[in-house]
């Protein structure tokens, strides 16, 4: 018999609509951990778009807005 990844309770695998979890509750607890970023997939960080403050600071230094072509 397998064990529920959330509560570690033994789970009947066949005819279990919440497989690999023992219940809908454990399934939703697991989903919440992904949504709240408690669980993460390892990898390189994805660069975020610069916020308005960073763009304003860049403009003050260079006189140009980031990622914009001059007309």
PQR file with spaces between the fields and no chain letter, atoms N, CA, C, O and H, PARSE charges and radii, in Angstrom:
ATOM       1  N    UNK     1       0.830   -1.179    0.000 -0.4000 1.5000
ATOM       2  CA   UNK     1       0.000    0.000    0.000 -0.0000 2.0000
ATOM       3  C    UNK     1       0.883    1.255    0.000  0.5500 1.7000
ATOM       4  O    UNK     1       1.927    1.287    0.651 -0.5500 1.4000
ATOM       5  N    UNK     2       0.457    2.275   -0.728 -0.4000 1.5000
ATOM       6  CA   UNK     2       1.181    3.546   -0.801 -0.0000 2.0000
ATOM       7  C    UNK     2       0.787    4.435    0.382  0.5500 1.7000
ATOM       8  O    UNK     2      -0.179    4.161    1.095 -0.5500 1.4000
ATOM       9  H    UNK     2      -0.391    2.249   -1.257  0.4000 1.0000
ATOM      10  N    UNK     3       1.557    5.498    0.568 -0.4000 1.5000
ATOM      11  CA   UNK     3       1.265    6.448    1.645 -0.0000 2.0000
ATOM      12  C    UNK     3       0.939    7.818    1.050  0.5500 1.7000
ATOM      13  O    UNK     3       1.508    8.216    0.033 -0.5500 1.4000
ATOM      14  H    UNK     3       2.341    5.720   -0.011  0.4000 1.0000
ATOM      15  N    UNK     4       0.026    8.525    1.690 -0.4000 1.5000
ATOM      16  CA   UNK     4      -0.356    9.874    1.274 -0.0000 2.0000
ATOM      17  C    UNK     4       0.849   10.799    1.454  0.5500 1.7000
ATOM      18  O    UNK     4       1.451   10.810    2.528 -0.5500 1.4000
ATOM      19  H    UNK     4      -0.436    8.202    2.516  0.4000 1.0000
ATOM      20  N    UNK     5       1.217   11.577    0.427 -0.4000 1.5000
ATOM      21  CA   UNK     5       2.374   12.468    0.556 -0.0000 2.0000
ATOM      22  C    UNK     5       2.145   13.617    1.539  0.5500 1.7000
ATOM      23  O    UNK     5       3.108   14.250    1.971 -0.5500 1.4000
ATOM      24  H    UNK     5       0.728   11.568   -0.446  0.4000 1.0000
ATOM      25  N    UNK     6       0.905   13.896    1.897 -0.4000 1.5000
ATOM      26  CA   UNK     6       0.620   15.000    2.813 -0.0000 2.0000
ATOM      27  C    UNK     6       0.599   14.549    4.266  0.5500 1.7000
ATOM      28  O    UNK     6       1.274   15.140    5.108 -0.5500 1.4000
ATOM      29  H    UNK     6       0.123   13.382    1.546  0.4000 1.0000
ATOM      30  N    UNK     7      -0.175   13.501    4.570 -0.4000 1.5000
ATOM      31  CA   UNK     7      -0.346   13.086    5.976 -0.0000 2.0000
ATOM      32  C    UNK     7       0.334   11.753    6.306  0.5500 1.7000
ATOM      33  O    UNK     7       0.381   11.351    7.469 -0.5500 1.4000
ATOM      34  H    UNK     7      -0.724   13.020    3.886  0.4000 1.0000
ATOM      35  N    UNK     8       0.850   11.082    5.300 -0.4000 1.5000
ATOM      36  CA   UNK     8       1.579    9.825    5.460 -0.0000 2.0000
ATOM      37  C    UNK     8       0.684    8.644    5.847  0.5500 1.7000
ATOM      38  O    UNK     8       1.178    7.593    6.256 -0.5500 1.4000
ATOM      39  H    UNK     8       0.812   11.409    4.356  0.4000 1.0000
ATOM      40  N    UNK     9      -0.621    8.821    5.718 -0.4000 1.5000
ATOM      41  CA   UNK     9      -1.575    7.742    5.993 -0.0000 2.0000
ATOM      42  C    UNK     9      -1.546    6.747    4.830  0.5500 1.7000
ATOM      43  O    UNK     9      -1.326    7.142    3.685 -0.5500 1.4000
ATOM      44  H    UNK     9      -1.022    9.675    5.386  0.4000 1.0000
ATOM      45  N    UNK    10      -1.766    5.465    5.115 -0.4000 1.5000
ATOM      46  CA   UNK    10      -1.805    4.470    4.045 -0.0000 2.0000
ATOM      47  C    UNK    10      -3.007    4.725    3.141  0.5500 1.7000
ATOM      48  O    UNK    10      -4.106    5.021    3.611 -0.5500 1.4000
ATOM      49  H    UNK    10      -1.945    5.145    6.045  0.4000 1.0000
ATOM      50  N    UNK    11      -2.772    4.600    1.816 -0.4000 1.5000
ATOM      51  CA   UNK    11      -3.799    4.937    0.830 -0.0000 2.0000
ATOM      52  C    UNK    11      -4.058    3.747   -0.076  0.5500 1.7000
ATOM      53  O    UNK    11      -3.129    3.148   -0.617 -0.5500 1.4000
ATOM      54  H    UNK    11      -1.880    4.359    1.434  0.4000 1.0000
ATOM      55  N    UNK    12      -5.328    3.414   -0.234 -0.4000 1.5000
ATOM      56  CA   UNK    12      -5.710    2.399   -1.213 -0.0000 2.0000
ATOM      57  C    UNK    12      -5.613    3.047   -2.590  0.5500 1.7000
ATOM      58  O    UNK    12      -6.300    4.033   -2.858 -0.5500 1.4000
ATOM      59  H    UNK    12      -6.082    3.900    0.206  0.4000 1.0000
ATOM      60  N    UNK    13      -4.778    2.509   -3.454 -0.4000 1.5000
ATOM      61  CA   UNK    13      -4.475    3.130   -4.739 -0.0000 2.0000
ATOM      62  C    UNK    13      -5.615    2.965   -5.741  0.5500 1.7000
ATOM      63  O    UNK    13      -5.930    3.900   -6.478 -0.5500 1.4000
ATOM      64  H    UNK    13      -4.221    1.708   -3.236  0.4000 1.0000
ATOM      65  N    UNK    14      -6.229    1.798   -5.775 -0.4000 1.5000
ATOM      66  CA   UNK    14      -7.293    1.533   -6.744 -0.0000 2.0000
ATOM      67  C    UNK    14      -8.589    2.219   -6.325  0.5500 1.7000
ATOM      68  O    UNK    14      -8.928    2.281   -5.143 -0.5500 1.4000
ATOM      69  H    UNK    14      -5.973    1.038   -5.177  0.4000 1.0000
ATOM      70  N    UNK    15      -9.298    2.729   -7.321 -0.4000 1.5000
ATOM      71  CA   UNK    15     -10.592    3.388   -7.110 -0.0000 2.0000
ATOM      72  C    UNK    15     -10.513    4.565   -6.140  0.5500 1.7000
ATOM      73  O    UNK    15     -11.479    4.851   -5.432 -0.5500 1.4000
ATOM      74  H    UNK    15      -9.022    2.679   -8.281  0.4000 1.0000
ATOM      75  N    UNK    16      -9.388    5.237   -6.103 -0.4000 1.5000
ATOM      76  CA   UNK    16      -9.214    6.403   -5.241 -0.0000 2.0000
ATOM      77  C    UNK    16      -9.181    7.655   -6.124  0.5500 1.7000
ATOM      78  O    UNK    16      -8.195    7.872   -6.829 -0.5500 1.4000
ATOM      79  H    UNK    16      -8.603    5.005   -6.678  0.4000 1.0000
ATOM      80  N    UNK    17     -10.227    8.481   -6.104 -0.4000 1.5000
ATOM      81  CA   UNK    17     -10.274    9.657   -6.972 -0.0000 2.0000
ATOM      82  C    UNK    17      -9.266   10.740   -6.586  0.5500 1.7000
ATOM      83  O    UNK    17      -9.029   11.661   -7.368 -0.5500 1.4000
ATOM      84  H    UNK    17     -11.028    8.305   -5.531  0.4000 1.0000
ATOM      85  N    UNK    18      -8.671   10.648   -5.400 -0.4000 1.5000
ATOM      86  CA   UNK    18      -7.716   11.663   -4.939 -0.0000 2.0000
ATOM      87  C    UNK    18      -6.270   11.195   -5.019  0.5500 1.7000
ATOM      88  O    UNK    18      -5.364   11.885   -4.552 -0.5500 1.4000
ATOM      89  H    UNK    18      -8.863    9.900   -4.765  0.4000 1.0000
ATOM      90  N    UNK    19      -6.055   10.046   -5.599 -0.4000 1.5000
ATOM      91  CA   UNK    19      -4.734    9.438   -5.730 -0.0000 2.0000
ATOM      92  C    UNK    19      -3.718   10.458   -6.214  0.5500 1.7000
ATOM      93  O    UNK    19      -4.030   11.151   -7.183 -0.5500 1.4000
ATOM      94  H    UNK    19      -6.791    9.486   -5.978  0.4000 1.0000
ATOM      95  N    UNK    20      -2.555   10.616   -5.648 -0.4000 1.5000
ATOM      96  CA   UNK    20      -1.906    9.797   -4.618 -0.0000 2.0000
ATOM      97  C    UNK    20      -2.258   10.200   -3.193  0.5500 1.7000
ATOM      98  O    UNK    20      -1.681    9.670   -2.244 -0.5500 1.4000
ATOM      99  H    UNK    20      -2.301   10.053   -4.862  0.4000 1.0000
ATOM     100  N    UNK    21      -3.199   11.131   -3.029 -0.4000 1.5000
ATOM     101  CA   UNK    21      -3.583   11.592   -1.695 -0.0000 2.0000
ATOM     102  C    UNK    21      -4.698   10.716   -1.125  0.5500 1.7000
ATOM     103  O    UNK    21      -5.368    9.990   -1.859 -0.5500 1.4000
ATOM     104  H    UNK    21      -3.668   11.561   -3.800  0.4000 1.0000
ATOM     105  N    UNK    22      -4.885   10.795    0.182 -0.4000 1.5000
ATOM     106  CA   UNK    22      -5.921    9.978    0.812 -0.0000 2.0000
ATOM     107  C    UNK    22      -7.293   10.645    0.753  0.5500 1.7000
ATOM     108  O    UNK    22      -8.319    9.974    0.857 -0.5500 1.4000
ATOM     109  H    UNK    22      -4.340   11.385    0.778  0.4000 1.0000
ATOM     110  N    UNK    23      -7.307   11.962    0.587 -0.4000 1.5000
ATOM     111  CA   UNK    23      -8.585   12.687    0.615 -0.0000 2.0000
ATOM     112  C    UNK    23      -8.466   13.993   -0.165  0.5500 1.7000
ATOM     113  O    UNK    23      -7.376   14.414   -0.552 -0.5500 1.4000
ATOM     114  H    UNK    23      -6.473   12.508    0.503  0.4000 1.0000
ATOM     115  N    UNK    24      -9.604   14.610   -0.379 -0.4000 1.5000
ATOM     116  CA   UNK    24      -9.593   15.911   -1.049 -0.0000 2.0000
ATOM     117  C    UNK    24      -8.867   16.943   -0.191  0.5500 1.7000
ATOM     118  O    UNK    24      -8.171   17.810   -0.719 -0.5500 1.4000
ATOM     119  H    UNK    24     -10.489   14.268   -0.065  0.4000 1.0000
ATOM     120  N    UNK    25      -9.024   16.854    1.113 -0.4000 1.5000
ATOM     121  CA   UNK    25      -8.352   17.786    2.014 -0.0000 2.0000
ATOM     122  C    UNK    25      -6.837   17.740    1.827  0.5500 1.7000
ATOM     123  O    UNK    25      -6.201   18.785    1.689 -0.5500 1.4000
ATOM     124  H    UNK    25      -9.589   16.150    1.542  0.4000 1.0000
ATOM     125  N    UNK    26      -6.254   16.547    1.820 -0.4000 1.5000
ATOM     126  CA   UNK    26      -4.803   16.416    1.649 -0.0000 2.0000
ATOM     127  C    UNK    26      -4.374   16.919    0.265  0.5500 1.7000
ATOM     128  O    UNK    26      -3.306   17.511    0.113 -0.5500 1.4000
ATOM     129  H    UNK    26      -6.771   15.698    1.932  0.4000 1.0000
ATOM     130  N    UNK    27      -5.205   16.678   -0.716 -0.4000 1.5000
ATOM     131  CA   UNK    27      -4.925   17.167   -2.071 -0.0000 2.0000
ATOM     132  C    UNK    27      -4.872   18.700   -2.072  0.5500 1.7000
ATOM     133  O    UNK    27      -3.973   19.288   -2.674 -0.5500 1.4000
ATOM     134  H    UNK    27      -6.073   16.196   -0.592  0.4000 1.0000
ATOM     135  N    UNK    28      -5.832   19.346   -1.399 -0.4000 1.5000
ATOM     136  CA   UNK    28      -5.876   20.809   -1.352 -0.0000 2.0000
ATOM     137  C    UNK    28      -4.763   21.396   -0.488  0.5500 1.7000
ATOM     138  O    UNK    28      -4.261   22.481   -0.783 -0.5500 1.4000
ATOM     139  H    UNK    28      -6.561   18.869   -0.910  0.4000 1.0000
ATOM     140  N    UNK    29      -4.377   20.703    0.560 -0.4000 1.5000
ATOM     141  CA   UNK    29      -3.243   21.147    1.384 -0.0000 2.0000
ATOM     142  C    UNK    29      -1.982   21.179    0.524  0.5500 1.7000
ATOM     143  O    UNK    29      -1.205   22.132    0.594 -0.5500 1.4000
ATOM     144  H    UNK    29      -4.785   19.822    0.799  0.4000 1.0000
ATOM     145  N    UNK    30      -1.778   20.143   -0.283 -0.4000 1.5000
ATOM     146  CA   UNK    30      -0.625   20.083   -1.169 -0.0000 2.0000
ATOM     147  C    UNK    30      -0.675   21.211   -2.203  0.5500 1.7000
ATOM     148  O    UNK    30       0.337   21.861   -2.464 -0.5500 1.4000
ATOM     149  H    UNK    30      -2.409   19.369   -0.340  0.4000 1.0000
ATOM     150  N    UNK    31      -1.845   21.440   -2.788 -0.4000 1.5000
ATOM     151  CA   UNK    31      -2.000   22.515   -3.768 -0.0000 2.0000
ATOM     152  C    UNK    31      -1.663   23.862   -3.146  0.5500 1.7000
ATOM     153  O    UNK    31      -0.994   24.682   -3.775 -0.5500 1.4000
ATOM     154  H    UNK    31      -2.667   20.912   -2.576  0.4000 1.0000
ATOM     155  N    UNK    32      -2.113   24.098   -1.930 -0.4000 1.5000
ATOM     156  CA   UNK    32      -1.826   25.354   -1.243 -0.0000 2.0000
ATOM     157  C    UNK    32      -0.322   25.553   -1.057  0.5500 1.7000
ATOM     158  O    UNK    32       0.174   26.674   -1.167 -0.5500 1.4000
ATOM     159  H    UNK    32      -2.656   23.432   -1.420  0.4000 1.0000
ATOM     160  N    UNK    33       0.402   24.475   -0.776 -0.4000 1.5000
ATOM     161  CA   UNK    33       1.856   24.596   -0.601 -0.0000 2.0000
ATOM     162  C    UNK    33       2.537   25.003   -1.904  0.5500 1.7000
ATOM     163  O    UNK    33       3.522   25.741   -1.885 -0.5500 1.4000
ATOM     164  H    UNK    33      -0.001   23.564   -0.686  0.4000 1.0000
ATOM     165  N    UNK    34       2.020   24.526   -3.034 -0.4000 1.5000
ATOM     166  CA   UNK    34       2.569   24.952   -4.331 -0.0000 2.0000
ATOM     167  C    UNK    34       2.218   26.409   -4.607  0.5500 1.7000
ATOM     168  O    UNK    34       3.069   27.187   -5.038 -0.5500 1.4000
ATOM     169  H    UNK    34       1.220   23.926   -3.049  0.4000 1.0000
ATOM     170  N    UNK    35       0.964   26.777   -4.357 -0.4000 1.5000
ATOM     171  CA   UNK    35       0.505   28.139   -4.647 -0.0000 2.0000
ATOM     172  C    UNK    35       1.225   29.162   -3.770  0.5500 1.7000
ATOM     173  O    UNK    35       1.560   30.251   -4.236 -0.5500 1.4000
ATOM     174  H    UNK    35       0.273   26.145   -4.007  0.4000 1.0000
ATOM     175  N    UNK    36       1.461   28.826   -2.526 -0.4000 1.5000
ATOM     176  CA   UNK    36       2.137   29.753   -1.610 -0.0000 2.0000
ATOM     177  C    UNK    36       3.660   29.687   -1.739  0.5500 1.7000
ATOM     178  O    UNK    36       4.381   30.325   -0.972 -0.5500 1.4000
ATOM     179  H    UNK    36       1.189   27.942   -2.147  0.4000 1.0000
ATOM     180  N    UNK    37       4.136   28.926   -2.696 -0.4000 1.5000
ATOM     181  CA   UNK    37       5.563   28.773   -3.006 -0.0000 2.0000
ATOM     182  C    UNK    37       6.366   28.138   -1.879  0.5500 1.7000
ATOM     183  O    UNK    37       7.574   28.351   -1.772 -0.5500 1.4000
ATOM     184  H    UNK    37       3.550   28.408   -3.320  0.4000 1.0000
ATOM     185  N    UNK    38       5.686   27.353   -1.034 -0.4000 1.5000
ATOM     186  CA   UNK    38       6.407   26.573   -0.035 -0.0000 2.0000
ATOM     187  C    UNK    38       7.176   25.450   -0.739  0.5500 1.7000
ATOM     188  O    UNK    38       8.284   25.095   -0.339 -0.5500 1.4000
ATOM     189  H    UNK    38       4.705   27.180   -1.121  0.4000 1.0000
ATOM     190  N    UNK    39       6.568   24.900   -1.794 -0.4000 1.5000
ATOM     191  CA   UNK    39       7.242   23.940   -2.663 -0.0000 2.0000
ATOM     192  C    UNK    39       7.735   24.707   -3.884  0.5500 1.7000
ATOM     193  O    UNK    39       7.040   25.590   -4.386 -0.5500 1.4000
ATOM     194  H    UNK    39       5.668   25.189   -2.120  0.4000 1.0000
ATOM     195  N    UNK    40       8.920   24.376   -4.360 -0.4000 1.5000
ATOM     196  CA   UNK    40       9.460   25.029   -5.544 -0.0000 2.0000
ATOM     197  C    UNK    40      10.230   24.017   -6.370  0.5500 1.7000
ATOM     198  O    UNK    40      10.801   23.066   -5.836 -0.5500 1.4000
ATOM     199  H    UNK    40       9.484   23.658   -3.952  0.4000 1.0000
ATOM     200  N    UNK    41      10.241   24.229   -7.670 -0.4000 1.5000
ATOM     201  CA   UNK    41      11.026   23.403   -8.574 -0.0000 2.0000
ATOM     202  C    UNK    41      12.389   24.070   -8.705  0.5500 1.7000
ATOM     203  O    UNK    41      12.452   25.257   -9.025 -0.5500 1.4000
ATOM     204  H    UNK    41       9.778   25.002   -8.104  0.4000 1.0000
ATOM     205  N    UNK    42      13.489   23.344   -8.466 -0.4000 1.5000
ATOM     206  CA   UNK    42      14.809   23.973   -8.551 -0.0000 2.0000
ATOM     207  C    UNK    42      15.136   24.399   -9.980  0.5500 1.7000
ATOM     208  O    UNK    42      14.717   23.760  -10.945 -0.5500 1.4000
ATOM     209  H    UNK    42      13.437   22.379   -8.206  0.4000 1.0000
ATOM     210  N    UNK    43      15.877   25.469  -10.094 -0.4000 1.5000
ATOM     211  CA   UNK    43      16.289   25.973  -11.397 -0.0000 2.0000
ATOM     212  C    UNK    43      16.815   27.379  -11.268  0.5500 1.7000
ATOM     213  O    UNK    43      16.856   27.955  -10.180 -0.5500 1.4000
ATOM     214  H    UNK    43      16.217   25.989   -9.311  0.4000 1.0000
ATOM     215  N    UNK    44      17.219   27.922  -12.402 -0.4000 1.5000
ATOM     216  CA   UNK    44      17.726   29.292  -12.410 -0.0000 2.0000
ATOM     217  C    UNK    44      16.575   30.269  -12.209  0.5500 1.7000
ATOM     218  O    UNK    44      15.448   30.029  -12.640 -0.5500 1.4000
ATOM     219  H    UNK    44      17.186   27.455  -13.285  0.4000 1.0000
ATOM     220  N    UNK    45      16.886   31.364  -11.550 -0.4000 1.5000
ATOM     221  CA   UNK    45      15.878   32.398  -11.323 -0.0000 2.0000
ATOM     222  C    UNK    45      15.516   33.060  -12.645  0.5500 1.7000
ATOM     223  O    UNK    45      16.378   33.296  -13.492 -0.5500 1.4000
ATOM     224  H    UNK    45      17.803   31.559  -11.199  0.4000 1.0000
ATOM     225  N    UNK    46      14.255   33.352  -12.808 -0.4000 1.5000
ATOM     226  CA   UNK    46      13.778   34.029  -14.004 -0.0000 2.0000
ATOM     227  C    UNK    46      13.815   35.522  -13.732  0.5500 1.7000
ATOM     228  O    UNK    46      13.263   35.981  -12.733 -0.5500 1.4000
ATOM     229  H    UNK    46      13.555   33.161  -12.120  0.4000 1.0000
ATOM     230  N    UNK    47      14.461   36.289  -14.610 -0.4000 1.5000
ATOM     231  CA   UNK    47      14.515   37.733  -14.357 -0.0000 2.0000
ATOM     232  C    UNK    47      13.120   38.348  -14.417  0.5500 1.7000
ATOM     233  O    UNK    47      12.307   37.996  -15.272 -0.5500 1.4000
ATOM     234  H    UNK    47      14.910   35.916  -15.422  0.4000 1.0000
ATOM     235  N    UNK    48      12.865   39.249  -13.519 -0.4000 1.5000
ATOM     236  CA   UNK    48      11.578   39.930  -13.507 -0.0000 2.0000
ATOM     237  C    UNK    48      11.693   41.233  -14.274  0.5500 1.7000
ATOM     238  O    UNK    48      12.798   41.729  -14.492 -0.5500 1.4000
ATOM     239  H    UNK    48      13.525   39.535  -12.825  0.4000 1.0000
ATOM     240  N    UNK    49      10.580   41.783  -14.679 -0.4000 1.5000
ATOM     241  CA   UNK    49      10.599   43.064  -15.362 -0.0000 2.0000
ATOM     242  C    UNK    49      10.971   44.142  -14.356  0.5500 1.7000
ATOM     243  O    UNK    49      10.588   44.063  -13.189 -0.5500 1.4000
ATOM     244  H    UNK    49       9.682   41.379  -14.502  0.4000 1.0000
ATOM     245  N    UNK    50      11.708   45.135  -14.796 -0.4000 1.5000
ATOM     246  CA   UNK    50      12.085   46.192  -13.847 -0.0000 2.0000
ATOM     247  C    UNK    50      10.850   46.935  -13.364  0.5500 1.7000
ATOM     248  O    UNK    50       9.922   47.194  -14.131 -0.5500 1.4000
ATOM     249  H    UNK    50      12.020   45.199  -15.744  0.4000 1.0000
ATOM     250  N    UNK    51      10.854   47.266  -12.101 -0.4000 1.5000
ATOM     251  CA   UNK    51       9.721   48.027  -11.584 -0.0000 2.0000
ATOM     252  C    UNK    51       9.874   49.495  -11.942  0.5500 1.7000
ATOM     253  O    UNK    51      10.919   49.903  -12.449 -0.5500 1.4000
ATOM     254  H    UNK    51      11.607   47.056  -11.478  0.4000 1.0000
ATOM     255  N    UNK    52       8.865   50.275  -11.691 -0.4000 1.5000
ATOM     256  CA   UNK    52       8.873   51.681  -12.087 -0.0000 2.0000
ATOM     257  C    UNK    52      10.006   52.447  -11.403  0.5500 1.7000
ATOM     258  O    UNK    52      10.611   53.326  -12.018 -0.5500 1.4000
ATOM     259  H    UNK    52       8.017   49.944  -11.280  0.4000 1.0000
ATOM     260  N    UNK    53      10.299   52.129  -10.148 -0.4000 1.5000
ATOM     261  CA   UNK    53      11.362   52.820   -9.433 -0.0000 2.0000
ATOM     262  C    UNK    53      12.708   52.592  -10.117  0.5500 1.7000
ATOM     263  O    UNK    53      13.472   53.538  -10.309 -0.5500 1.4000
ATOM     264  H    UNK    53       9.808   51.416   -9.649  0.4000 1.0000
ATOM     265  N    UNK    54      13.004   51.343  -10.487 -0.4000 1.5000
ATOM     266  CA   UNK    54      14.272   51.035  -11.154 -0.0000 2.0000
ATOM     267  C    UNK    54      14.361   51.755  -12.489  0.5500 1.7000
ATOM     268  O    UNK    54      15.422   52.263  -12.852 -0.5500 1.4000
ATOM     269  H    UNK    54      12.384   50.575  -10.331  0.4000 1.0000
ATOM     270  N    UNK    55      13.243   51.803  -13.231 -0.4000 1.5000
ATOM     271  CA   UNK    55      13.240   52.480  -14.523 -0.0000 2.0000
ATOM     272  C    UNK    55      13.474   53.974  -14.335  0.5500 1.7000
ATOM     273  O    UNK    55      14.181   54.591  -15.133 -0.5500 1.4000
ATOM     274  H    UNK    55      12.382   51.390  -12.936  0.4000 1.0000
ATOM     275  N    UNK    56      12.892   54.565  -13.292 -0.4000 1.5000
ATOM     276  CA   UNK    56      13.090   55.988  -13.022 -0.0000 2.0000
ATOM     277  C    UNK    56      14.541   56.261  -12.654  0.5500 1.7000
ATOM     278  O    UNK    56      15.123   57.246  -13.109 -0.5500 1.4000
ATOM     279  H    UNK    56      12.318   54.064  -12.644  0.4000 1.0000
ATOM     280  N    UNK    57      15.129   55.396  -11.832 -0.4000 1.5000
ATOM     281  CA   UNK    57      16.537   55.570  -11.466 -0.0000 2.0000
ATOM     282  C    UNK    57      17.431   55.448  -12.686  0.5500 1.7000
ATOM     283  O    UNK    57      18.388   56.210  -12.824 -0.5500 1.4000
ATOM     284  H    UNK    57      14.657   54.596  -11.462  0.4000 1.0000
ATOM     285  N    UNK    58      17.140   54.501  -13.579 -0.4000 1.5000
ATOM     286  CA   UNK    58      17.913   54.327  -14.800 -0.0000 2.0000
ATOM     287  C    UNK    58      17.810   55.576  -15.678  0.5500 1.7000
ATOM     288  O    UNK    58      18.801   55.996  -16.277 -0.5500 1.4000
ATOM     289  H    UNK    58      16.362   53.882  -13.467  0.4000 1.0000
ATOM     290  N    UNK    59      16.615   56.170  -15.757 -0.4000 1.5000
ATOM     291  CA   UNK    59      16.407   57.357  -16.573 -0.0000 2.0000
ATOM     292  C    UNK    59      17.232   58.519  -16.026  0.5500 1.7000
ATOM     293  O    UNK    59      17.827   59.283  -16.787 -0.5500 1.4000
ATOM     294  H    UNK    59      15.811   55.829  -15.271  0.4000 1.0000
ATOM     295  N    UNK    60      17.259   58.644  -14.702 -0.4000 1.5000
ATOM     296  CA   UNK    60      18.044   59.717  -14.091 -0.0000 2.0000
ATOM     297  C    UNK    60      19.529   59.573  -14.423  0.5500 1.7000
ATOM     298  O    UNK    60      20.215   60.574  -14.636 -0.5500 1.4000
ATOM     299  H    UNK    60      16.775   58.024  -14.084  0.4000 1.0000
ATOM     300  N    UNK    61      20.026   58.346  -14.469 -0.4000 1.5000
ATOM     301  CA   UNK    61      21.443   58.109  -14.734 -0.0000 2.0000
ATOM     302  C    UNK    61      21.794   58.240  -16.214  0.5500 1.7000
ATOM     303  O    UNK    61      22.838   58.797  -16.554 -0.5500 1.4000
ATOM     304  H    UNK    61      19.469   57.533  -14.297  0.4000 1.0000
ATOM     305  N    UNK    62      20.932   57.733  -17.098 -0.4000 1.5000
ATOM     306  CA   UNK    62      21.272   57.649  -18.516 -0.0000 2.0000
ATOM     307  C    UNK    62      20.503   58.612  -19.401  0.5500 1.7000
ATOM     308  O    UNK    62      20.921   58.893  -20.524 -0.5500 1.4000
ATOM     309  H    UNK    62      20.084   57.281  -16.822  0.4000 1.0000
ATOM     310  N    UNK    63      19.392   59.117  -18.911 -0.4000 1.5000
ATOM     311  CA   UNK    63      18.549   59.977  -19.737 -0.0000 2.0000
ATOM     312  C    UNK    63      17.702   59.191  -20.724  0.5500 1.7000
ATOM     313  O    UNK    63      17.046   59.782  -21.582 -0.5500 1.4000
ATOM     314  H    UNK    63      19.052   58.889  -17.999  0.4000 1.0000
ATOM     315  N    UNK    64      17.707   57.851  -20.614 -0.4000 1.5000
ATOM     316  CA   UNK    64      16.928   56.990  -21.519 -0.0000 2.0000
ATOM     317  C    UNK    64      16.060   56.057  -20.689  0.5500 1.7000
ATOM     318  O    UNK    64      16.439   55.649  -19.591 -0.5500 1.4000
ATOM     319  H    UNK    64      18.240   57.371  -19.917  0.4000 1.0000
ATOM     320  N    UNK    65      14.904   55.729  -21.220 -0.4000 1.5000
ATOM     321  CA   UNK    65      14.049   54.734  -20.581 -0.0000 2.0000
ATOM     322  C    UNK    65      14.482   53.360  -21.038  0.5500 1.7000
ATOM     323  O    UNK    65      14.863   53.187  -22.196 -0.5500 1.4000
ATOM     324  H    UNK    65      14.596   56.060  -22.112  0.4000 1.0000
ATOM     325  N    UNK    66      14.434   52.384  -20.159 -0.4000 1.5000
ATOM     326  CA   UNK    66      14.838   51.023  -20.477 -0.0000 2.0000
ATOM     327  C    UNK    66      13.944   50.427  -21.538  0.5500 1.7000
ATOM     328  O    UNK    66      12.736   50.662  -21.538 -0.5500 1.4000
ATOM     329  H    UNK    66      14.125   52.524  -19.219  0.4000 1.0000
ATOM     330  N    UNK    67      14.525   49.650  -22.452 -0.4000 1.5000
ATOM     331  CA   UNK    67      13.800   48.914  -23.474 -0.0000 2.0000
ATOM     332  C    UNK    67      12.929   49.792  -24.365  0.5500 1.7000
ATOM     333  O    UNK    67      11.891   49.339  -24.848 -0.5500 1.4000
ATOM     334  H    UNK    67      15.507   49.459  -22.453  0.4000 1.0000
ATOM     335  N    UNK    68      13.325   51.013  -24.586 -0.4000 1.5000
ATOM     336  CA   UNK    68      12.567   51.912  -25.446 -0.0000 2.0000
ATOM     337  C    UNK    68      13.504   52.476  -26.517  0.5500 1.7000
ATOM     338  O    UNK    68      14.644   52.848  -26.236 -0.5500 1.4000
ATOM     339  H    UNK    68      14.168   51.381  -24.194  0.4000 1.0000
ATOM     340  N    UNK    69      13.010   52.527  -27.712 -0.4000 1.5000
ATOM     341  CA   UNK    69      13.794   53.081  -28.804 -0.0000 2.0000
ATOM     342  C    UNK    69      13.577   54.580  -28.865  0.5500 1.7000
ATOM     343  O    UNK    69      12.482   55.074  -28.598 -0.5500 1.4000
ATOM     344  H    UNK    69      12.085   52.225  -27.940  0.4000 1.0000
ATOM     345  N    UNK    70      14.640   55.303  -29.223 -0.4000 1.5000
ATOM     346  CA   UNK    70      14.499   56.750  -29.375 -0.0000 2.0000
ATOM     347  C    UNK    70      13.800   57.046  -30.680  0.5500 1.7000
ATOM     348  O    UNK    70      14.027   56.364  -31.679 -0.5500 1.4000
ATOM     349  H    UNK    70      15.530   54.902  -29.440  0.4000 1.0000
ATOM     350  N    UNK    71      12.949   58.060  -30.679 -0.4000 1.5000
ATOM     351  CA   UNK    71      12.201   58.423  -31.888 -0.0000 2.0000
ATOM     352  C    UNK    71      12.977   59.430  -32.714  0.5500 1.7000
ATOM     353  O    UNK    71      12.508   59.856  -33.770 -0.5500 1.4000
ATOM     354  H    UNK    71      12.764   58.613  -29.867  0.4000 1.0000
